[in-house]
């Protein structure tokens, strides 16, 4: 046993242990590419929370059909998966998982939190066209853009960042101002926040923080790479995205200064 202990010590001296990381993947922010880059360093200890599989599993667990799984149940289930992997000691965990303050309070000294953001209007448009041209039923959008932005689902897309970062607490009685402030407070707990528009900065900061020189590929391309949208429609989307825009501007001031 002693010889093994010495070997382990020598191994860690030669190859320092990589930091434990949780990567919050917010849809259409370049997260698939970033996740692909980071996971190269964690082949022996990583866990990706698959959005389709986790939704199906949550549906069985909570006895809900797909139409009822859009909100909290599937995210609550994903938080449980994330916590399980943290308890197990998995070094790299990633997925579409909301911020959970209770989990952070227990594990923030053991896991570095990382995420990537994108201009909210561009993110909204990108996600719409990605979902509209999906072959699978998962999260597919069937309405045209003009109709989609009028739906409850379309309006909620305007505060996706707030939904992910305000956390899993019950916000039903909270004002949007309170939710935005909570999201800002939670985002400040992240070690690294990158921006799709400044990916070179993210790569540099990531290397400085963790000693890992990642190379971010271009993955999960949108089927409509340069959609043509008139200015009036863009203005409507910008109005819908006001909560996320406020958070995005706060993030850039905080993490790019």
N, C-alpha and C positions, 0 to 999 in steps of 0.2 A: 504493500500500500504506500510505503514511504517513497519507493522509487517512482511510482505513478505520480505522486504529489510533486516530486522534484521535476519530473517531465512536464507536468502542467505549468509549473512556475516558469520553466525555461521557455515553453511554448508561448506563454503570454508576454514574456520579455521580448521575444523575437517578433511575435505578431500580436500587438496589443488588442485586447478585446474591443470589438466594435460597439458603439453605443446602441442601446435599445431605442427604437424609434416607432412612434405611431404617426402614420401619414393619413391625415384626413383628406380624402379625395372628394372634392366638390365637383359635380359634373361639368364638363366642357370648360375646364380651366387648364387643360394640358396635363391633367393628373395621370392619365393612362401612360403617357410618355415618361413622366417623372417617376411613377411607380416602377416602370420597367427599368429605369436607370438605377434606382436605389436597390431593387431586389437582387441585382447582379452580385451585390456584396453580402447577401444574406441567404444564399442557397440552402444552407443547412438549418436555418432557423427563421422561417418566415411564414406568414399566414395572410392570405388575401380573402377578405370577406366578399364573396361573390354576390352581386346584387340580385340576380335572378334566383339562384339557389336559396339565398337567405329569405327572399320574399315567399317562395313556395313553402319553405319550412315553417316560417312564421304563420302562414295561412293555415297550415295543418295544426299547429300548436294552439292558435287562438280561434280556430274554426271560423275563418273568414274567407270570403272569395276575393278575387283580385281587385274588384272595384272598391272593396273596403280596406285594402292593404296599402293605399297610397300614402297614408299619414303615419301616425305614431306606432302602430303595432310592429311593422317591419323594422323600424329604426330602434325600437326598444329591444327587439330580438338581436339586432346587430350589436348593440351595446353589450348585451350578455355574452355574445361571441367574443367581442373584443376583451372584455374583462376576463373571461376564461383563459384566453391566450396570454394575458398579462400575468395572471396567477401562475400559469404554467411556465412563464419565463421566456416565451417566444421573443426573439430579438427584434424582429421587424413585423409590424402589423399595419395593414392598410385597408381602406374601403370607404364606402359612402356611409359614414357613421357620424351621428350628431355628437357635439361636445357634451360630456357628462361630468358635471362638477364633482360629484361624489367619487367617481373613478379617478379624476385628476387629483383630488385631495389625497388619495391613497398612493397613487403611482407617479406623481409628477417628479419625484426625486429619482425614479428608476427609468422613466421613459421621457425622451424628448419629443415634444409635439411639433409637427411640421405640416404646413399646408401651402397651397398655391392658389392665388386669386387671379381674376381677369377683369378687364373693363366690363361692368355689369350689363351694359346694353349689348355689347358684342357677345357676351356669354349667353344672354337671353336668346338672341337671334340664332346663335350656333346650336344651342340645345333644341330650339324649335325645329330647325331643319334636320338635325340629326334624328330626332324622334319621329318626325313626319315621314322620313324615308326608311324607317326600320322595317326589316322583314319579319322580325319576331313581334309578338304581341306585347312584350314587356315594355311598359311606359310609352307605348306608341301614341302619337297624336294623329287624329283623323280629320280634324278641322283645319281650314285654311287659316293663315296667320291673323287675318282681320277678325275672324270669329273666335279664334283661340284666346286672344288678349282680353276678350270680354268675359270669358269663363272664370269661375273661381280658381280653377287650376292654373289658368293663364296669369291671373293676378298674383297668385302665390309665388309664381316663378320670379316675380319682381323683388321678392325678399328671400331668395334662396340662401344667401349668405347669412342672413339673420336667423333663419330656421336652423341651419347647421351649427351656428356658433352661439346662439342664445342658450342652447342646451335643451335637455330633455324634460325640464321642469314644466309644470302645467302653466302655460301663459295665457289661458283663455280670458282671464280678467285683466291682463296687462295691456297697457297702451303700447303703440308701436315705438314711442319714444323710450319707454322702459325696456323694451326688447332690444332696441338698437344699442342702448347703453350697456346692457348685459352682454351683448355680443362683443362689443368693444372691450369690455373687461376680460372676457374669456379669451379673446384673440391675443391680448397682451400677455397671456400665459404661455404662448407658443414660443419655442426657441428660434424657429426659422419660419418666416412667411415670405414666399416668393411671389412673383408676378409674371404672368405669361409674356407680357410685353417687355420684361427685363430678365429673361431667362439666364443670361450670362451672369447677372448679378447674383441670382439664386444659386447657380453652380459655384460661384466664388465663395459666397457666404457658407454654403453647405460644406465645402472643403475646409474652410477656416474653422467652423464649429466642430466638425466630426472627423476631419482628416480623410474624407472619402472623395476622390476625384471622379464624380459621376459624369457621364456623357448622356445627354438627354436626346433620344431619338424622336422622330415624328411619327406618332402612332394614332390610331383611331381617327383617321381623317374623316371630315364631314363629307357626305355625298354631294352637298352643294357648297362648294368652297368659297364662292363669291356671290352670294345672293343679292339680287337687285331689289332694294326696298325704297320706296319713295320717302321723302323727308317728313311728310305728315305722319306716316306710320312709325318712323324712327322716334319722332317727338312723343307719340303715344306710349311707345315702349319705354322711353326715358322717364316719362312720368310714372309709369308702373314701377320702374326700378329705383325710384328715389331712396327707399330705405337701404338697398344694397350699395347705391352710389355713395351715400354718406359713410357707410362702413368702409368701402373701398378707399375713399379719400383719406379716412383716418388711418387705414393700414399703410398706405403709401407714405404718409407723413411720419408714421411711427417706425416703419421698417426700412425705408429707403433714405432716411435722412442721415 
